[in-house]
Amino acid sequence: MTVDNARAVADAVLLEGYLLYPYRASALKNRMRWQFGVLAPKDEEAEPSFARTECLCVADPGAKLDVLVRCLQLRTRRDEPSWDEGELREVDATVELDSLQQGREILFGIPGGADDRSRWLPLSGAIGIDLTAVAGGFNRLTVVVENRTRYEPASREEMLRRSLVSTHVVLALRGGHFLSLVDPPEAAREATQACRNEHTWPVLVGEPGQCDVMLSAPIILYDHPAIAPQSAGDSFDATEIDEILTLRTLTLTEEEKREARQTDPRAAAVVDRAEQLTAESLLKMHGTLRYPESPE
């Protein structure tokens, strides 16, 4: 499995709570945004500046680790209504595990810029990677993502524009495998309990039984999370039922739909998708009756 195979679930994490029904900037619930995975500049009291992932792995000689850090960079719109859009940013690196005994730090920068429609501020940070042998023949892998953007304290809005928002990490091991932190083997239970995760939580991703990719996210998940095949697209609320959100979106007045479309391109996509959804596609969301396999 590769990092790309984890993107569907990672995208759901990235956009969790991005914008909630009724998808309008004027709605009260959309005035306090960016609740997950905010890594603020250092010394900002409201949000942490780092996220620390620790998990166990078993690796062969010459094993390589692919690290993908994903976040949103906020773009502030110039016109009304005032609104910050989130732009996906990715930082990737590949390291040999044999080289991590002394630790490794990877610095990165995300440029700022502006166009006729919006502006966005530069961001900088670091990825610290370390590997430590622990009892039982396992290795403890530590990955720390830190925001190092320079910042003078101001409003929460200005702080967020200098933050890594909805930050999460995808780890793919080539030449080894990870151990579940949710349900570790008995021999690794003590070492697993010693892992220290701060502001993030790693789980195995991929088909059940696969254990070479980890998703470390600011939202607690079970191992092997998956997107329901009946889902027609992202509605930014993975805890809600797609059918309900779609039907509620269809009840919006034309004026409410117009405001939603003006709020954010992703909101416009939600409204357009609801209006264009076929009866067959809507029926697929209505529910699926599944029978457990008979015991052998």
Secondary structure, DSSP 4 states (H G I P E B T S, - for coil): --GGGGHHHHHHHHTTTSS-TT--TTSGGGSS---SS-BPPTT-SSS-SEEEEEEEEEEEEEEEEEEEEEEEEEEEESSSSP-EEEEEEEEEEEEEGGGGTT-EEEEEEE--EE-SSEEE--EEEEEEEEEEEETTTEEEEEEEEEE--------HHHHHTTSBEEEEEEEEEEEEEE--SSS--GGGHHHHHT---BS-EEEE-SSTT--SEEEEESS---SS----TT--S--S-TTS-HHHHHHHHHTS-HHHHHHHHHH-HHHHHHHHHHHH--HHHHHHTT-----PPPP-
